[in-house]
Amino acid sequence: MSTFPQPDPKDRPARLTVGVVGAGRVGPALAAALQLAGHRPVAVSGVSDASKRRAAQLLPDVPLVSPAQVLERAELVLLTVPDDALPGLVEGLAETGAVRPGQLLVHTSGRYGARVLDPALRAGALPLALHPAMTFTGTPVDVQRLAGCSFGVTAPEELRLAAEALVIEMGGEPEWIAEESRPLYHAALALGANHLVTLVAESMELLRTAGVEAPDRMLGPLLGAALDNALRSGDAALTGPVARGDAGTVAAHVAELRRHAPGTVAGYLAMARATADRALAHGLLKPELAEDLLGVLANGTEGDAG
């Protein structure tokens, strides 16, 4: 259940026609969620075959048109393109006169706040940055995952209630992020979610090399418990040889990784050093044990260079 109160009816946006510019994994899912809330998707733009398939699956019967035509038909426009493409897209739409006064222009980039929409603001648009803190598959399951999903919200103060209402209508939880904090906010999410995938994939590969037939089944309960403990207790949840100061075990790990998966050594050492620093700072790693451990990690780095 949402911890946010439902917005007062006078603060809720009217039923809107919705357009999507960029039918990647995010845009069609958000438009489908808005449709469930009573809004009406009317246009979507997409170039690749994958984009067209996603649009057809999540937004059936919604016509595929050009970006300019999306803005022509929709009162609420979702700009769901890659981060690096967003500034140029906004400038181009504004310069060509595609942006209409009073039009709600929403981007879903984690990196940018509302300021990237300034060219459209000068053309009279209402700028909103609504970033769902969720990984998307491009399938209907994404719409279900929006239930309880946090959204990083940045908008002019006078549009704050409208932005939060849209997020709540999509089933999400609005979290206000200051304009200047957007890059740090996005870096934090990438550090956790994107690097987690890399760590899990590498761990599964190593387990297969060790002869484990179902590494996903082995890791599921362990990683689920570790994630739950970390979210509940932070650094106090640290366990394992680094936090205990077992320098001999860590040295054996590094040797085995060099032998079987040399590409993982640098990542292991970097994470082990970060773990040691946090364990020391929080009193989990005894200083008298840390010296040998840090020596192993330093030697591991030297071996990497060699």
C-alpha positions as CSV (number, residue, x, y, z in Angstrom):
1,M,0.0,0.0,0.0
2,S,1.3,3.5,-0.9
3,T,2.5,5.5,2.1
4,F,1.6,8.7,0.1
5,P,-1.9,10.1,0.5
6,Q,-4.0,10.2,-2.6
7,P,-4.0,13.6,-4.1
8,D,-7.0,15.9,-3.7
9,P,-9.2,15.7,-6.8
10,K,-8.5,19.4,-7.5
11,D,-4.7,18.6,-7.7
12,R,-5.1,15.6,-10.0
13,P,-4.4,16.1,-13.6
14,A,-7.4,15.9,-15.9
15,R,-7.7,12.9,-18.2
16,L,-5.1,13.5,-20.8
17,T,-4.1,12.3,-24.2
18,V,-0.7,10.7,-24.0
19,G,2.1,10.4,-26.5
20,V,5.4,8.6,-26.3
21,V,8.6,9.7,-28.1
22,G,11.0,6.7,-28.1
23,A,9.3,3.3,-27.7
24,G,12.1,1.8,-25.8
25,R,11.5,-0.4,-22.7
26,V,10.2,2.5,-20.5
27,G,7.9,4.6,-22.5
28,P,5.3,2.1,-23.5
29,A,5.1,0.7,-20.0
30,L,4.5,4.1,-18.5
31,A,1.9,4.9,-21.1
32,A,0.1,1.6,-20.4
33,A,0.1,2.4,-16.7
34,L,-1.4,5.9,-17.4
35,Q,-4.0,4.2,-19.6
36,L,-5.0,2.0,-16.6
37,A,-5.4,5.3,-14.7
38,G,-7.9,6.6,-17.3
39,H,-5.6,8.6,-19.6
40,R,-5.7,7.9,-23.3
41,P,-2.5,7.0,-25.3
42,V,-2.9,8.4,-28.8
43,A,0.5,8.3,-30.5
44,V,3.9,6.7,-30.2
45,S,7.1,7.0,-32.2
46,G,9.6,4.3,-32.7
47,V,12.1,3.4,-35.3
48,S,13.6,-0.1,-34.6
49,D,11.6,-3.3,-35.1
50,A,12.0,-4.0,-31.4
51,S,10.4,-0.6,-30.6
52,K,7.5,-1.3,-32.9
53,R,6.9,-4.7,-31.3
54,R,6.9,-3.2,-27.8
55,A,4.5,-0.5,-28.8
56,A,2.2,-3.1,-30.5
57,Q,2.3,-5.3,-27.4
58,L,1.8,-2.7,-24.7
59,L,-0.1,-0.1,-26.7
60,P,-2.2,-2.0,-29.2
61,D,-4.1,0.2,-31.8
62,V,-2.1,3.3,-30.9
63,P,-0.6,4.6,-34.2
64,L,3.1,4.9,-34.8
65,V,3.9,8.4,-36.0
66,S,6.9,10.8,-36.1
67,P,8.0,12.6,-32.9
68,A,6.5,15.9,-34.2
69,Q,3.2,14.2,-34.8
70,V,3.3,12.7,-31.3
71,L,3.5,16.3,-29.9
72,E,0.8,17.5,-32.2
73,R,-1.7,14.9,-30.9
74,A,-0.9,14.6,-27.2
75,E,-1.4,16.8,-24.2
76,L,1.1,14.7,-22.1
77,V,4.2,13.7,-23.9
78,L,6.7,11.1,-22.5
79,L,10.2,11.6,-23.8
80,T,11.7,8.2,-23.2
81,V,15.0,8.3,-25.2
82,P,18.6,7.5,-24.0
83,D,20.1,10.2,-21.7
84,D,22.7,11.4,-24.3
85,A,19.9,11.9,-26.9
86,L,17.6,13.9,-24.7
87,P,19.1,17.4,-24.9
88,G,19.3,17.3,-28.7
89,L,15.7,16.0,-28.9
90,V,14.3,18.7,-26.7
91,E,16.2,21.4,-28.6
92,G,15.0,20.1,-31.9
93,L,11.4,19.8,-31.0
94,A,11.4,23.4,-29.6
95,E,13.2,24.8,-32.6
96,T,10.8,23.3,-35.1
97,G,7.8,24.6,-33.2
98,A,6.5,21.2,-32.3
99,V,6.1,22.1,-28.6
100,R,2.7,23.7,-27.7
101,P,2.0,26.1,-24.8
102,G,0.5,24.2,-21.8
103,Q,1.7,20.8,-23.0
104,L,3.1,18.5,-20.3
105,L,6.5,17.4,-21.3
106,V,7.8,14.5,-19.2
107,H,11.3,12.9,-19.5
108,T,12.3,9.7,-17.7
109,S,16.1,10.2,-17.5
110,G,17.7,9.6,-14.1
111,R,20.6,11.8,-14.9
112,Y,18.7,15.0,-15.8
113,G,16.3,17.1,-13.8
114,A,13.8,19.6,-15.3
115,R,16.4,22.0,-16.6
116,V,17.2,19.9,-19.6
117,L,13.6,20.8,-20.7
118,D,14.3,24.6,-20.7
119,P,14.1,25.0,-24.5
120,A,10.5,23.5,-24.3
121,L,9.8,25.6,-21.2
122,R,10.6,28.7,-23.2
123,A,8.1,27.5,-25.8
124,G,5.4,27.3,-23.1
125,A,5.6,23.6,-22.1
126,L,5.2,22.4,-18.6
127,P,8.5,20.4,-17.7
128,L,8.5,17.3,-15.5
129,A,11.3,14.9,-14.7
130,L,9.8,11.5,-13.6
131,H,12.4,8.7,-13.3
132,P,11.2,5.3,-12.3
133,A,13.8,3.5,-10.1
134,M,13.1,0.2,-11.8
135,T,14.7,-2.0,-14.4
136,F,12.5,-2.7,-17.4
137,T,12.2,-5.7,-19.6
138,G,10.0,-4.2,-22.4
139,T,7.2,-6.7,-21.6
140,P,3.8,-6.3,-19.8
141,V,5.3,-7.4,-16.5
142,D,6.9,-3.9,-16.3
143,V,3.4,-2.3,-15.7
144,Q,2.9,-4.6,-12.7
145,R,6.3,-3.7,-11.3
146,L,5.5,-0.1,-11.2
147,A,3.2,-0.8,-8.2
148,G,5.2,0.6,-5.3
149,C,8.1,1.7,-7.4
150,S,9.9,4.9,-6.3
151,F,10.1,7.7,-8.9
152,G,12.7,10.4,-8.7
153,V,10.7,13.6,-9.2
154,T,12.1,17.0,-10.2
155,A,9.9,19.8,-11.4
156,P,9.2,23.5,-10.9
157,E,7.6,24.0,-7.5
158,E,4.3,25.0,-9.1
159,L,4.1,21.7,-10.9
160,R,5.1,19.6,-7.9
161,L,1.6,18.4,-7.1
162,A,0.8,17.5,-10.7
163,A,4.1,15.5,-11.0
164,E,3.4,13.6,-7.8
165,A,-0.2,12.9,-8.8
166,L,1.0,11.4,-12.1
167,V,3.4,9.1,-10.3
168,I,0.8,8.0,-7.9
169,E,-1.6,7.3,-10.8
170,M,1.0,5.0,-12.3
171,G,1.2,3.1,-9.0
172,G,4.5,4.6,-8.0
173,E,5.9,6.4,-4.9
174,P,7.1,10.0,-5.6
175,E,10.5,10.9,-4.1
176,W,11.5,14.6,-4.6
177,I,15.0,15.0,-5.9
178,A,16.6,18.5,-6.1
179,E,17.8,19.5,-9.6
180,E,21.5,19.7,-8.6
181,S,21.3,16.2,-6.9
182,R,20.1,14.3,-10.0
183,P,23.5,13.1,-11.2
184,L,24.4,11.8,-7.7
185,Y,21.0,10.2,-7.4
186,H,21.4,8.4,-10.7
187,A,25.0,7.3,-9.9
188,A,23.7,5.8,-6.6
189,L,21.1,3.7,-8.5
190,A,23.5,2.6,-11.2
191,L,26.1,1.6,-8.5
192,G,23.6,-0.6,-6.9
193,A,21.4,-2.0,-9.6
194,N,23.7,-2.2,-12.7
195,H,26.8,-3.4,-10.8
196,L,24.6,-6.0,-9.0
197,V,23.8,-7.6,-12.3
198,T,27.5,-7.8,-13.2
199,L,28.4,-9.3,-9.8
200,V,25.7,-11.9,-9.9
201,A,26.5,-12.9,-13.5
202,E,30.2,-13.3,-12.6
203,S,29.3,-15.3,-9.5
204,M,27.1,-17.7,-11.5
205,E,29.9,-18.2,-14.1
206,L,32.4,-19.0,-11.4
207,L,30.0,-21.5,-9.7
208,R,29.5,-23.2,-13.1
209,T,33.3,-23.5,-13.4
210,A,33.4,-25.0,-9.9
211,G,30.9,-27.7,-11.1
212,V,27.6,-26.3,-9.7
213,E,24.8,-27.3,-12.0
214,A,22.2,-24.7,-10.9
215,P,24.1,-21.6,-9.7
216,D,20.9,-19.5,-9.9
217,R,19.2,-21.9,-7.4
218,M,22.2,-21.8,-5.1
219,L,22.5,-18.0,-5.2
220,G,18.8,-17.1,-5.0
221,P,18.3,-17.6,-1.2
222,L,21.8,-16.4,-0.3
223,L,21.6,-13.2,-2.3
224,G,18.0,-12.6,-1.3
225,A,19.0,-12.8,2.4
226,A,22.1,-10.6,1.8
227,L,20.0,-7.9,0.1
228,D,17.3,-8.0,2.8
229,N,20.0,-7.8,5.5
230,A,21.8,-4.9,3.8
231,L,18.6,-2.9,3.3
232,R,17.6,-3.4,6.9
233,S,21.0,-3.0,8.6
234,G,23.5,-1.4,6.2
235,D,27.1,-2.0,6.9
236,A,26.2,-4.1,10.0
237,A,25.1,-6.8,7.6
238,L,28.7,-7.3,6.3
239,T,29.9,-10.9,6.6
240,G,32.6,-13.0,5.0
241,P,36.3,-13.3,5.0
242,V,37.1,-9.6,4.3
243,A,34.9,-8.4,7.2
244,R,36.5,-11.1,9.4
245,G,40.0,-10.3,8.4
246,D,40.7,-13.7,7.0
247,A,43.7,-12.7,4.9
248,G,44.7,-16.3,4.0
249,T,41.2,-17.0,2.6
250,V,41.2,-13.8,0.5
251,A,44.7,-14.7,-0.8
252,A,43.4,-18.1,-1.8
253,H,40.4,-16.5,-3.6
254,V,42.7,-14.2,-5.6
255,A,45.0,-17.1,-6.6
256,E,42.0,-19.2,-7.8
257,L,40.5,-16.3,-9.7
258,R,43.8,-15.6,-11.5
259,R,43.9,-19.3,-12.5
260,H,40.3,-19.7,-13.6
261,A,38.8,-16.2,-14.3
262,P,41.5,-13.6,-14.6
263,G,39.0,-11.0,-15.8
264,T,37.3,-11.0,-12.5
265,V,40.4,-10.3,-10.3
266,A,40.3,-6.5,-10.6
267,G,36.7,-6.3,-9.7
268,Y,37.2,-8.7,-6.7
269,L,40.1,-6.7,-5.4
270,A,38.2,-3.4,-5.8
271,M,35.2,-4.6,-4.0
272,A,37.3,-6.3,-1.3
273,R,39.2,-3.0,-0.6
274,A,35.9,-1.1,-0.4
275,T,34.5,-3.8,1.9
276,A,37.6,-3.6,4.1
277,D,37.4,0.2,4.3
278,R,33.7,0.1,5.4
279,A,34.2,-2.8,7.8
280,L,37.1,-0.9,9.5
281,A,35.1,2.3,9.7
282,H,32.2,0.6,11.4
283,G,34.3,-1.5,13.8
284,L,33.6,-4.8,12.2
285,L,37.2,-5.5,11.1
286,K,39.8,-5.5,13.8
287,P,42.7,-3.2,13.1
288,E,45.2,-5.9,14.0
289,L,43.8,-8.1,11.3
290,A,43.4,-5.4,8.7
291,E,47.1,-5.0,8.1
292,D,47.6,-8.6,6.7
293,L,44.4,-8.3,4.7
294,L,45.3,-5.0,3.1
295,G,48.7,-6.5,2.3
296,V,47.1,-9.3,0.4
297,L,44.9,-6.9,-1.5
298,A,47.9,-4.7,-2.3
299,N,49.9,-7.7,-3.5
300,G,47.0,-8.8,-5.6
301,T,47.0,-5.5,-7.3
302,E,50.7,-5.7,-8.0
303,G,50.1,-9.2,-9.5
304,D,47.4,-7.8,-11.7
305,A,49.8,-5.2,-13.1
306,G,52.4,-7.8,-13.8
